[in-house]
Amino acid sequence: MACEPGGNPLSASEPWNWVADDYVDVNIPLLGLFSDEAMSRVALGPHMRVVDVATGPGTLACRVATHVKQVDAIDFSTDMLAHCQARVRELGASNVVIRRGDGQALPYADATFDLGFSMFGLMFFPDRVQGFRELHRVLVPGGRALVSAWAPVESSSYMRARMRALHAADPSAPSPATNVLTLEDPDRFAREMARAGFVEVKIELVSREIEFRDAEVLFSTLTRGNAPFELLRRKLGDGEWQKRLHGIRNYLTDEMGGYPLRLTMSAFFGHGRRVGSG
C-alpha cells in the first residue's frame, strides 16, 4: 500500500479498500512468507520499537509484535486497517499501535524507531524517495530498514503464470516487461535508498516456492484480493470481466501442466541503515 494518491492508481486508497476482504484471505498466507524472510534478516530484541509502513492488514506487524517492545502499524486504507485491528484483537497483541496516515509524511518524531519495514507498500508511493526519506528520518541513529518490492516478472513463475493467464483471456493485452522506472530495477532501488540518506544499502533477491494443489486454488489466488485486477474489472464491467475470468480458468486448467504445481514468487529486499551508532 502506498499512502497518498498520485498518477499510479495503486497509490490511491480506494483499490485497496475494495479488495481488503479477499486480500486477507488470499495474500496473508503468501505475503506472510516474505514477512518471515524479512524478520529472519534483522536483529530483533524485546527493547525495540518498530514501524511497519503501509502495513495493510498487519501481515508483518502481527508477526513481529511477539519479538519486540512495540510495533506502530500505519496505512492509508481504512478497510485494511480494520482487518489489522481485528487481527490484533484476535491475537491479543496489546503492543501494536494502529494509525491511519501518509507514508510520505509519517506522523512520528525524528529518531523514534529501531527498525522500519515496508513490505510491498512503499513501491507504490507517488514519491518513493520521499517515502524512503521519511522512513530514514524516523529511525534512530544506527537504526535499520528493510523494504520489499516485487522483482521483474521474469524472476517469478507465479507472476508469469498470472500474466500468461491474462493474455490467454485477452490476447490484445501487452506482454509484461521489466519497468526500469520502478523498484523492479535493483540499481534504481539502491539509488533511491541512498538518496534518502541510507548507508550500507544492499538489494537482495528473495524467492519462495508455493504449491497449488489444483487449478481452482491457483485461479482463486491469482484473481482474488488483487488490486490491479479489481481496477481492470471496474474498467471493463462485470460482463466482460466474467468472460476474462472464464478464459483464465480454462487456461489454468488446460495448459498450465500437471497439478499439484509449484511456482516461485520473487521479490527484492532493500536493506539500509541510518548513520550513527544509536
C-alpha positions as CSV (number, residue, x, y, z in Angstrom):
1,M,0.0,0.0,0.0
2,A,1.1,3.5,-0.7
3,C,-0.2,6.4,1.3
4,E,-1.1,9.2,-1.0
5,P,-2.9,9.5,-4.3
6,G,-0.9,10.1,-7.4
7,G,-0.5,9.2,-11.1
8,N,-0.4,5.5,-10.3
9,P,-4.0,4.3,-9.5
10,L,-2.5,1.9,-6.9
11,S,-1.1,4.9,-5.0
12,A,-4.7,5.8,-4.0
13,S,-6.6,4.1,-1.2
14,E,-9.8,3.1,-3.0
15,P,-8.5,0.0,-4.8
16,W,-7.1,-1.4,-1.5
17,N,-10.3,-0.7,0.3
18,W,-12.2,-2.6,-2.5
19,V,-10.1,-5.7,-2.2
20,A,-9.4,-5.7,1.6
21,D,-11.7,-8.7,2.5
22,D,-10.3,-11.0,-0.2
23,Y,-6.8,-9.7,0.3
24,V,-6.8,-11.0,3.9
25,D,-7.9,-14.5,2.8
26,V,-5.6,-14.8,-0.2
27,N,-2.5,-12.7,0.4
28,I,-1.7,-13.0,4.1
29,P,-0.6,-16.7,3.6
30,L,1.5,-15.8,0.6
31,L,3.0,-12.4,1.7
32,G,3.5,-13.8,5.2
33,L,6.3,-15.9,3.7
34,F,8.1,-12.8,2.8
35,S,7.4,-11.2,6.2
36,D,9.0,-14.2,7.8
37,E,12.0,-13.9,5.5
38,A,12.3,-10.2,6.4
39,M,12.2,-10.9,10.1
40,S,14.9,-13.5,9.7
41,R,17.3,-10.9,8.2
42,V,17.2,-8.4,11.1
43,A,18.2,-8.5,14.7
44,L,15.0,-8.3,16.8
45,G,15.0,-7.6,20.6
46,P,12.5,-7.1,23.4
47,H,13.6,-3.5,23.8
48,M,12.9,-2.5,20.2
49,R,10.3,-0.2,18.7
50,V,9.4,-1.0,15.1
51,V,7.4,0.8,12.4
52,D,5.6,-1.0,9.7
53,V,4.8,1.5,6.9
54,A,1.9,0.5,4.6
55,T,1.0,-2.3,6.9
56,G,-2.1,-3.4,5.1
57,P,-3.9,-6.0,7.3
58,G,-0.8,-6.2,9.5
59,T,0.8,-9.2,7.9
60,L,4.3,-8.3,9.2
61,A,3.2,-6.2,12.2
62,C,1.3,-9.0,13.9
63,R,4.2,-11.4,13.3
64,V,6.9,-9.2,14.6
65,A,4.9,-8.0,17.7
66,T,5.9,-11.0,19.8
67,H,9.6,-10.2,19.4
68,V,9.7,-6.5,20.2
69,K,8.5,-3.9,22.6
70,Q,6.1,-2.0,20.3
71,V,5.0,-2.0,16.7
72,D,3.5,1.1,15.1
73,A,1.4,-0.1,12.1
74,I,0.4,2.7,9.6
75,D,-1.6,2.6,6.4
76,F,-3.9,4.9,4.4
77,S,-6.6,2.2,3.7
78,T,-9.3,2.3,6.3
79,D,-10.6,-1.2,5.3
80,M,-7.1,-2.7,5.5
81,L,-6.6,-1.2,8.9
82,A,-10.0,-2.6,10.1
83,H,-8.7,-6.0,9.3
84,C,-5.4,-5.2,11.0
85,Q,-7.3,-4.1,14.1
86,A,-9.3,-7.3,14.1
87,R,-6.2,-9.5,13.8
88,V,-4.6,-7.6,16.7
89,R,-7.6,-8.2,18.9
90,E,-7.7,-11.8,18.0
91,L,-4.0,-12.3,18.8
92,G,-4.2,-10.1,21.9
93,A,-1.2,-8.1,20.6
94,S,-1.5,-5.2,23.0
95,N,1.8,-3.7,21.8
96,V,0.6,-3.0,18.3
97,V,-0.4,0.7,17.7
98,I,-2.5,1.2,14.6
99,R,-2.8,4.5,12.8
100,R,-4.1,5.8,9.5
101,G,-1.6,8.1,7.9
102,D,0.6,9.0,5.0
103,G,3.9,7.1,4.4
104,Q,5.3,10.2,2.7
105,A,4.7,12.3,5.8
106,L,4.9,9.9,8.8
107,P,3.3,11.3,11.9
108,Y,6.2,10.4,14.2
109,A,9.0,12.3,15.7
110,D,12.6,12.0,14.4
111,A,14.6,9.1,15.7
112,T,11.7,7.2,17.1
113,F,12.2,3.6,15.8
114,D,14.9,1.0,16.0
115,L,13.7,-0.8,12.9
116,G,11.5,0.1,9.9
117,F,9.7,-2.1,7.4
118,S,7.6,-1.6,4.3
119,M,6.5,-4.8,2.7
120,F,5.2,-4.3,-0.8
121,G,3.9,-0.9,0.0
122,L,6.5,1.9,-0.5
123,M,7.0,0.6,-4.0
124,F,3.6,2.2,-4.9
125,F,4.3,5.6,-3.4
126,P,3.9,8.5,-5.9
127,D,7.2,9.9,-4.5
128,R,9.2,6.9,-3.4
129,V,12.3,8.8,-2.4
130,Q,10.2,10.9,-0.1
131,G,8.9,7.7,1.4
132,F,12.4,6.4,1.9
133,R,13.4,9.8,3.4
134,E,10.5,9.6,5.9
135,L,11.4,6.0,6.9
136,H,15.0,7.2,7.3
137,R,14.0,10.2,9.4
138,V,12.0,8.3,12.0
139,L,14.8,5.7,12.6
140,V,17.3,6.2,15.5
141,P,20.9,6.7,14.6
142,G,22.1,3.2,13.6
143,G,18.5,2.0,13.0
144,R,17.9,-0.3,10.1
145,A,15.2,-0.5,7.4
146,L,14.0,-3.3,5.2
147,V,11.8,-2.6,2.2
148,S,10.4,-5.2,-0.2
149,A,9.2,-4.8,-3.8
150,W,8.3,-7.3,-6.5
151,A,11.1,-8.4,-8.7
152,P,10.6,-8.5,-12.5
153,V,8.1,-10.9,-13.9
154,E,10.9,-13.0,-15.5
155,S,12.1,-13.9,-12.0
156,S,8.8,-15.3,-10.8
157,S,7.0,-18.2,-12.3
158,Y,3.9,-17.2,-10.3
159,M,3.8,-13.8,-11.9
160,R,4.5,-15.3,-15.3
161,A,1.5,-17.7,-14.8
162,R,-0.7,-14.7,-14.0
163,M,0.4,-12.7,-17.0
164,R,0.0,-15.7,-19.3
165,A,-3.5,-16.4,-18.0
166,L,-4.5,-12.8,-18.5
167,H,-3.1,-12.9,-22.0
168,A,-5.0,-16.1,-22.8
169,A,-8.1,-14.3,-21.7
170,D,-7.2,-11.2,-23.7
171,P,-4.7,-11.7,-26.5
172,S,-4.5,-7.9,-27.0
173,A,-3.1,-7.3,-23.6
174,P,0.5,-6.1,-23.6
175,S,3.3,-8.5,-22.8
176,P,4.9,-8.0,-19.4
177,A,8.3,-6.2,-19.3
178,T,10.6,-5.0,-16.6
179,N,9.9,-1.4,-15.8
180,V,13.3,0.3,-15.1
181,L,11.5,3.3,-13.6
182,T,10.3,1.2,-10.6
183,L,11.9,-0.8,-7.9
184,E,11.9,-3.7,-10.3
185,D,15.3,-2.3,-11.2
186,P,17.7,-3.1,-8.3
187,D,20.1,-0.4,-9.2
188,R,17.3,2.2,-9.0
189,F,16.2,0.7,-5.8
190,A,19.6,1.1,-4.3
191,R,20.0,4.7,-5.6
192,E,16.7,5.8,-4.2
193,M,17.5,4.4,-0.7
194,A,20.9,6.1,-0.9
195,R,19.4,9.4,-1.9
196,A,17.2,9.2,1.1
197,G,20.2,9.0,3.4
198,F,20.6,5.3,3.9
199,V,24.1,3.8,4.1
200,E,25.2,0.1,3.7
201,V,22.5,-0.3,1.1
202,K,22.1,-3.8,-0.2
203,I,19.4,-5.2,-2.6
204,E,18.8,-8.9,-2.3
205,L,16.7,-11.2,-4.5
206,V,14.4,-13.4,-2.3
207,S,12.3,-16.2,-3.8
208,R,9.8,-18.6,-2.2
209,E,8.1,-21.6,-3.7
210,I,4.4,-22.2,-3.3
211,E,2.5,-25.3,-4.1
212,F,-1.0,-25.2,-5.6
213,R,-2.9,-28.4,-5.3
214,D,-5.2,-27.8,-8.3
215,A,-6.2,-25.2,-10.9
216,E,-9.1,-23.8,-8.8
217,V,-6.8,-22.9,-5.9
218,L,-4.4,-21.2,-8.3
219,F,-7.3,-19.4,-10.0
220,S,-8.6,-18.1,-6.7
221,T,-5.1,-16.9,-5.6
222,L,-4.4,-15.2,-8.9
223,T,-7.7,-13.3,-9.2
224,R,-9.0,-12.5,-5.7
225,G,-7.7,-9.8,-3.4
226,N,-5.8,-8.3,-6.4
227,A,-6.0,-4.5,-6.7
228,P,-4.8,-4.3,-10.3
229,F,-7.4,-6.9,-11.3
230,E,-10.1,-5.0,-9.4
231,L,-9.2,-1.8,-11.3
232,L,-9.5,-3.8,-14.6
233,R,-12.8,-5.3,-13.6
234,R,-14.3,-1.9,-12.9
235,K,-13.0,-0.6,-16.2
236,L,-14.3,-3.5,-18.3
237,G,-17.6,-4.0,-16.5
238,D,-18.8,-7.3,-14.9
239,G,-20.0,-8.9,-18.1
240,E,-16.7,-8.6,-19.9
241,W,-14.8,-9.4,-16.7
242,Q,-16.6,-12.7,-16.3
243,K,-15.6,-13.6,-19.8
244,R,-12.0,-12.9,-18.9
245,L,-12.2,-15.0,-15.8
246,H,-13.6,-17.8,-17.8
247,G,-10.6,-17.6,-20.1
248,I,-8.2,-17.5,-17.2
249,R,-9.8,-20.6,-15.5
250,N,-9.7,-22.5,-18.8
251,Y,-6.0,-21.6,-19.3
252,L,-5.1,-22.7,-15.8
253,T,-7.0,-26.0,-16.2
254,D,-5.9,-27.0,-19.7
255,E,-2.5,-25.5,-20.3
256,M,-0.6,-25.0,-17.0
257,G,0.6,-28.6,-16.7
258,G,0.1,-31.2,-14.0
259,Y,-1.1,-30.4,-10.5
260,P,0.0,-30.0,-7.8
261,L,2.0,-27.2,-9.3
262,R,5.0,-25.5,-7.6
263,L,5.5,-21.8,-8.6
264,T,8.0,-19.3,-7.3
265,M,7.3,-15.7,-6.1
266,S,10.3,-13.4,-6.2
267,A,11.0,-10.1,-4.5
268,F,13.8,-7.6,-3.9
269,F,14.6,-6.8,-0.3
270,G,16.3,-3.4,0.1
271,H,18.4,-3.1,3.3
272,G,19.8,0.1,4.7
273,R,21.0,1.8,7.8
274,R,20.8,5.3,9.2
275,V,24.2,6.7,10.0
276,G,25.2,6.7,13.7
277,S,25.6,4.2,16.5
278,G,22.4,4.7,18.3
